[in-house]
């Protein structure tokens, strides 16, 4: 593996994929309507053994989020293949355009999860994970865009 063949834009794509993976573990949604109730009843709930940590949801609980991560992973594989000179990659599309398309689709999937709050919408609030994922997919798409703009 020869990492010297990877450009700085390839590393942007790899960084976006890693950031997306981390975002899947962060809180995407939390039940806000229960905050007041939990504050009032926290002692009683703890004594009763109720797990109050389950009132949040992370990215792994949503198909669109996992699919977005798989697309960023595929984009990373596309750019990382040139570090392995023994594996030929023949594609009708330029590498940068392929990465841009994968990143853009992942961005739209995460944007959907940002807009489509689980029902009832009044009860749920967005966590940091969905915003981190949006930035991560934007990084992957930007890496593909900048890679496509590189002189060949």
Buried (B, 14 or more C-beta within 10 A) or exposed (E): EEEEBBBEBBEBBBBBBBBBBBBBEBBBBBBEEEEEEBEEBEEEBEEEEEEEEEBBBBBEEBEBBBBBBBBBBBBBEBBBBBBEEEEEEEEEEBBBBBBBBBBBBBBEBBBEBBEEBBEEEEBBBBBEBBBBBBBBBBBBBBBBBBBBEEEE
